[in-house]
Amino acid sequence: MNPGQLNKRVTFLKLSDKRNGYGEVVKGADNWKKVATVWANVKPLRGRELYSALQTHSEATTKVTIRYRKDIDATMKIQYGTKELQLVTPPINIDEKNRFLELVCKEVM
């Protein structure tokens, strides 16, 4: 990949533990901590609608490519503009050269 194609800014978020007044670990949707903001290539792959229990859920699959980093894992999510992307596979080290990572993500709308 040409590094000039990394023309979008994305932020990686990791779920962190917070403690309440009693010292107990509290998990919640607001416990996401910023890990890094990097340049990326973002490409939508496909979209689909899922029908379940008379409700419609839209889902879009997106491929995000970034420069290689050791600190990215499948438990993270990506913030891209107003969208939040969830990784559906572990990061793929393209050609095992430690140059780029390919991340397959889904956006649940």
N, CA and C of each residue as an Amber inpcrd file, in Angstrom:
protein
   327
   0.8380000  -1.1800000   0.0000000   0.0000000   0.0000000   0.0000000
   0.8800000   1.2380000   0.0000000   0.4600000   2.2300000  -0.7280000
   1.1320000   3.5130000  -0.7780000   0.7630000   4.2980000   0.4850000
   1.7440000   4.7370000   1.2850000   1.4300000   5.4810000   2.5110000
   0.5970000   6.7410000   2.2690000   0.6250000   7.2800000   1.0530000
  -0.1890000   8.4470000   0.7260000  -1.6800000   8.1560000   0.7470000
  -2.0540000   6.8750000   0.7020000  -3.4660000   6.4970000   0.7600000
  -4.0030000   6.5030000   2.1910000  -3.1220000   6.6600000   3.1680000
  -3.5530000   6.7570000   4.5650000  -3.9530000   8.2090000   4.8130000
  -5.1730000   8.5610000   4.4170000  -5.5920000   9.9580000   4.4080000
  -6.7950000  10.2650000   5.3010000  -7.1410000   9.3600000   6.1960000
  -8.2480000   9.5730000   7.1310000  -7.7130000   9.4180000   8.5560000
  -8.2660000  10.1780000   9.4920000  -7.8540000  10.0720000  10.8970000
  -8.8260000   9.1640000  11.6350000  -8.2890000   8.1820000  12.3450000
  -9.1000000   7.2930000  13.1700000  -8.4910000   7.2460000  14.5710000
  -9.3420000   7.0020000  15.5560000  -8.8990000   6.9150000  16.9440000
  -9.2260000   5.5370000  17.4840000  -8.2530000   4.9050000  18.1160000
  -8.4480000   3.5920000  18.7300000  -8.8170000   3.7840000  20.1940000
  -9.8510000   3.0530000  20.6190000 -10.3390000   3.1240000  21.9910000
 -10.2800000   1.7430000  22.6190000  -9.9300000   1.6960000  23.9030000
  -9.8520000   0.4250000  24.6290000 -10.6990000   0.5420000  25.8860000
 -11.4360000  -0.5210000  26.1910000 -12.2750000  -0.5400000  27.3820000
 -11.3860000  -0.5900000  28.6180000 -11.5950000   0.3490000  29.5160000
 -10.7840000   0.3910000  30.7370000 -11.6770000   0.1700000  31.9500000
 -11.0610000  -0.2450000  33.0280000 -11.7920000  -0.4730000  34.2740000
 -11.8550000   0.8260000  35.0710000 -13.0410000   1.1240000  35.5830000
 -13.2000000   2.2480000  36.5010000 -13.6210000   1.6790000  37.8430000
 -13.2960000   2.3840000  38.8810000 -13.6600000   1.9300000  40.2290000
 -14.6460000   2.9240000  40.8450000 -15.6170000   2.3740000  41.5610000
 -16.5760000   3.2340000  42.2450000 -16.0260000   3.6350000  43.6110000
 -16.8300000   4.2950000  44.4150000 -16.4010000   4.7680000  45.7270000
 -16.0170000   3.6650000  46.6920000 -16.4530000   2.4280000  46.4060000
 -16.1250000   1.2880000  47.2610000 -14.9130000   0.5110000  46.7540000
 -14.3070000   0.9800000  45.6790000 -13.1500000   0.2960000  45.1150000
 -13.5000000  -0.8620000  44.2070000 -14.7960000  -1.0170000  43.8840000
 -15.2330000  -2.1100000  43.0130000 -15.0590000  -1.7090000  41.5560000
 -14.6930000  -2.6740000  40.7240000 -14.5410000  -2.4220000  39.2930000
 -15.9210000  -2.2820000  38.6720000 -16.1230000  -1.2000000  37.9150000
 -17.3960000  -0.9270000  37.2590000 -17.1630000  -0.9380000  35.7570000
 -17.8850000  -1.7970000  35.0560000 -17.7860000  -1.8420000  33.5910000
 -18.9710000  -1.0780000  33.0220000 -18.7580000  -0.3770000  31.9370000
 -19.8490000   0.3660000  31.3360000 -19.4650000   0.9220000  29.9870000
 -20.4650000   1.4080000  29.2780000 -20.2540000   1.9140000  27.9260000
 -19.4130000   3.1890000  27.9100000 -19.3270000   3.8930000  29.0220000
 -18.5750000   5.1490000  29.0460000 -17.1360000   4.9720000  29.5210000
 -16.6710000   3.7370000  29.5950000 -15.3200000   3.4560000  30.0950000
 -14.2880000   3.2920000  28.9840000 -14.5480000   3.7980000  27.7960000
 -13.6010000   3.6610000  26.6940000 -12.5390000   4.7410000  26.8050000
 -11.2770000   4.3210000  26.7170000 -10.1300000   5.2240000  26.8600000
  -9.3890000   5.3240000  25.5280000  -8.9960000   6.5310000  25.1480000
  -8.2660000   6.7590000  23.9020000  -6.8700000   6.1530000  24.0000000
  -6.5100000   5.3390000  22.9920000  -5.1830000   4.7160000  22.9380000
  -4.2820000   5.4770000  21.9690000  -4.7920000   5.7350000  20.7650000
  -3.9790000   6.4060000  19.7490000  -4.8690000   6.9620000  18.6480000
  -4.4210000   8.0370000  18.0220000  -5.0600000   8.5710000  16.8200000
  -4.0310000   8.4670000  15.7060000  -4.4190000   7.8080000  14.6020000
  -3.4680000   7.5250000  13.5230000  -4.1030000   7.8260000  12.1670000
  -3.2660000   7.8730000  11.1400000  -3.7350000   8.0050000   9.7650000
  -4.1140000   6.6240000   9.2500000  -5.1910000   6.5550000   8.4710000
  -5.6890000   5.2660000   7.9940000  -6.2960000   5.3990000   6.6060000
  -6.4400000   4.2530000   5.9580000  -7.2090000   4.1320000   4.7240000
  -8.4900000   3.4080000   5.1240000  -9.6400000   4.0170000   4.8670000
 -10.9270000   3.4510000   5.2770000 -11.7420000   3.1540000   4.0290000
 -12.1270000   1.8700000   3.8590000 -12.9000000   1.4640000   2.6780000
 -14.1260000   0.6700000   3.1050000 -15.3190000   1.1590000   2.7580000
 -16.5150000   0.3560000   3.0140000 -16.5150000  -0.8620000   2.0950000
 -16.8410000  -2.0400000   2.6430000 -16.8600000  -3.2580000   1.8410000
 -18.2670000  -3.6310000   1.4060000 -19.2020000  -3.6580000   2.3680000
 -20.5800000  -4.0110000   2.0230000 -21.4880000  -3.6320000   3.1840000
 -22.7760000  -3.6030000   2.8870000 -23.7650000  -3.3360000   3.9280000
 -24.8740000  -4.3610000   3.8320000 -25.5900000  -4.5540000   4.9350000
 -26.7150000  -5.4800000   4.9110000 -27.6780000  -5.1060000   6.0220000
 -28.8880000  -5.5810000   5.8750000 -29.8920000  -5.3700000   6.8970000
 -30.2780000  -6.7050000   7.4820000 -30.3770000  -6.7590000   8.7870000
 -30.7570000  -7.9770000   9.4870000 -32.1410000  -7.7730000  10.0880000
 -33.0170000  -8.7460000   9.8940000 -34.3620000  -8.6740000  10.4430000
 -34.4700000  -9.6790000  11.5790000 -34.7680000  -9.1910000  12.7630000
 -34.8380000 -10.0550000  13.9310000 -35.9250000  -9.5290000  14.8560000
 -36.8420000 -10.3900000  15.2220000 -37.9200000 -10.0350000  16.1540000
 -38.6290000  -8.7490000  15.7350000 -38.9420000  -8.6570000  14.4580000
 -39.6530000  -7.5200000  13.8780000 -38.8920000  -6.2000000  13.9890000
 -37.5820000  -6.2840000  14.1800000 -36.7500000  -5.0940000  14.2150000
 -35.7300000  -5.1780000  13.0880000 -35.3870000  -4.0490000  12.5350000
 -34.3890000  -4.0040000  11.4730000 -33.0880000  -3.4510000  12.0380000
 -32.0020000  -4.1650000  11.7980000 -30.6720000  -3.7120000  12.2070000
 -29.8210000  -3.6050000  10.9510000 -29.1940000  -2.4650000  10.7520000
 -28.2960000  -2.2960000   9.6170000 -26.8690000  -2.5400000  10.0780000
 -26.0880000  -3.1310000   9.1910000 -24.7010000  -3.4250000   9.5200000
 -23.8550000  -3.1600000   8.2840000 -22.7630000  -2.4560000   8.4580000
 -21.8550000  -2.1700000   7.3520000 -20.4730000  -2.7010000   7.7040000
 -19.8460000  -3.3910000   6.7560000 -18.4950000  -3.9090000   6.9590000
 -17.5050000  -2.9390000   6.3230000 -16.4400000  -2.6490000   7.0490000
 -15.4490000  -1.6760000   6.6120000 -14.0540000  -2.2460000   6.8140000
 -13.1610000  -1.9700000   5.8560000 -11.7550000  -2.3710000   5.9900000
 -10.9370000  -1.1220000   6.3010000 -10.1770000  -1.1850000   7.3910000
  -9.3300000  -0.0700000   7.8090000  -7.8820000  -0.5480000   7.7480000
  -7.0290000   0.2130000   7.0540000  -5.6070000  -0.1180000   6.9620000
  -4.8130000   1.0000000   7.6190000  -3.8850000   0.6100000   8.5070000
  -3.0370000   1.5780000   9.2090000  -1.5890000   1.0980000   9.1470000
  -0.6700000   1.9730000   9.5180000   0.7200000   1.5360000   9.6730000
   0.7860000   0.5480000  10.8320000   1.7390000  -0.3650000  10.7700000
   1.8720000  -1.4150000  11.7820000   2.0860000  -0.8150000  13.1710000
   1.3570000  -1.3650000  14.1340000   1.5130000  -1.0070000  15.5470000
   1.3680000  -2.2730000  16.3680000   2.1600000  -2.4010000  17.4210000
   2.0860000  -3.5830000  18.2850000   0.9390000  -3.5020000  19.2830000
   0.4550000  -2.2970000  19.5720000  -0.5180000  -2.1220000  20.6490000
  -1.9800000  -2.2100000  20.2080000  -2.2520000  -2.6340000  18.9860000
  -3.6270000  -2.7570000  18.4920000  -4.0770000  -4.2050000  18.6310000
  -5.2650000  -4.4110000  19.2130000  -5.7930000  -5.7740000  19.3360000
  -7.2990000  -5.7940000  19.0680000  -7.8600000  -6.9950000  19.0080000
  -9.2570000  -7.1850000  18.6050000 -10.2650000  -6.7140000  19.6450000
  -9.8220000  -6.3690000  20.8510000 -10.7560000  -5.9050000  21.8770000
 -11.0620000  -4.4170000  21.7500000 -10.3600000  -3.7330000  20.8730000
 -10.5210000  -2.2890000  20.7220000 -11.6480000  -1.9580000  19.7610000
 -12.0510000  -0.6970000  19.7910000 -12.9570000  -0.2010000  18.7670000
 -12.3330000   1.0440000  18.1640000 -12.8450000   1.4150000  16.9990000
 -12.2830000   2.5310000  16.2490000 -13.3350000   3.6180000  16.1280000
 -12.9380000   4.8500000  16.3890000 -13.8220000   5.9840000  16.1680000
 -13.3600000   6.6570000  14.8850000 -14.2870000   6.7660000  13.9210000
 -13.9870000   7.3680000  12.6240000 -15.0550000   8.4200000  12.3640000
 -14.7180000   9.6630000  12.5910000 -15.7190000  10.7250000  12.4930000
 -16.7910000  10.4920000  13.5510000 -18.0430000  10.3840000  13.1060000
 -19.1420000  10.1160000  14.0370000 -19.4420000   8.6310000  14.1480000
 -18.7100000   7.8020000  13.4190000 -18.9560000   6.3570000  13.4100000
 -18.0750000   5.6480000  14.4290000 -18.6120000   4.5660000  14.9880000
 -17.8190000   3.6850000  15.8360000 -17.7780000   2.3220000  15.1760000
 -16.5690000   1.8160000  14.9700000 -16.3600000   0.5480000  14.2890000
 -15.8380000  -0.4770000  15.2800000 -16.3950000  -1.6750000  15.2210000
 -15.9730000  -2.7720000  16.0910000 -15.1840000  -3.7750000  15.2570000
 -14.0170000  -4.1760000  15.7260000 -13.2120000  -5.1600000  15.0020000
 -13.9030000  -6.5140000  15.0420000 -13.9650000  -7.1890000  13.8870000
 -14.5910000  -8.5140000  13.8270000 -13.5530000  -9.6170000  13.6740000
 -12.3150000  -9.2530000  13.3970000 -11.2160000 -10.2190000  13.3220000
 -10.0050000  -9.6040000  14.0230000  -9.0610000 -10.4200000  14.4300000
  -7.8110000  -9.8430000  14.9520000  -7.1090000  -9.0550000  13.8430000
  -6.2750000  -8.0840000  14.2010000  -5.5340000  -7.3290000  13.1870000
  -4.6870000  -8.2600000  12.3200000  -4.6500000  -7.9800000  11.0170000
  -3.8970000  -8.8020000  10.0670000  -2.6300000  -8.0390000   9.6780000
  -1.4720000  -8.6310000   9.9530000  -0.1800000  -8.0580000   9.5920000
   0.0460000  -8.3970000   8.1150000  -0.1760000  -7.4380000   7.2350000
  -0.1320000  -7.6780000   5.7930000   1.2500000  -8.1790000   5.3850000
   1.2840000  -9.3420000   4.7570000   2.5060000  -9.9950000   4.2700000
   3.5430000 -10.2380000   5.3740000   3.1400000 -10.1580000   6.6360000
   4.0450000 -10.3900000   7.7830000   5.3020000  -9.5140000   7.7100000
   5.1600000  -8.3040000   7.1810000   6.3120000  -7.4100000   7.0170000
   6.3770000  -6.3100000   8.0780000   5.4150000  -6.2830000   8.9920000
   5.3610000  -5.2470000  10.0310000   5.3550000  -3.8360000   9.4410000
   4.6390000  -3.6860000   8.3200000   4.5150000  -2.3690000   7.6990000
   3.1050000  -1.8190000   7.8390000   2.0970000  -2.6900000   7.6030000
   0.7020000  -2.2580000   7.6600000  -0.1460000  -3.2990000   8.3760000
  -1.2100000  -2.8330000   9.0280000  -2.2130000  -3.7070000   9.6290000
  -3.5250000  -3.4970000   8.8950000  -4.2110000  -4.5990000   8.6290000
  -5.5350000  -4.5450000   8.0180000  -6.5470000  -4.9590000   9.0760000
  -7.5690000  -4.1390000   9.2610000  -8.5750000  -4.3700000  10.2910000
  -9.9430000  -4.4620000   9.6290000 -10.6110000  -5.5910000   9.7950000
 -11.9640000  -5.7530000   9.2710000 -12.9120000  -5.4050000  10.4110000
 -13.7850000  -4.4420000  10.1580000 -14.6440000  -3.9050000  11.2120000
 -16.0970000  -3.9000000  10.7660000 -16.9850000  -3.7560000  11.7440000
 -18.3930000  -3.5650000  11.4170000 -18.9140000  -2.3750000  12.1950000
 -19.8010000  -1.6680000  11.5430000 -20.4840000  -0.5520000  12.1820000
 -21.9310000  -0.9700000  12.3610000 -22.3790000  -1.0300000  13.5880000
 -23.7780000  -1.3630000  13.8420000 -24.5230000  -0.0510000  13.9850000
 -25.5110000   0.1490000  13.1040000 -26.2310000   1.4300000  13.0760000
 -27.5410000   1.3310000  13.8070000
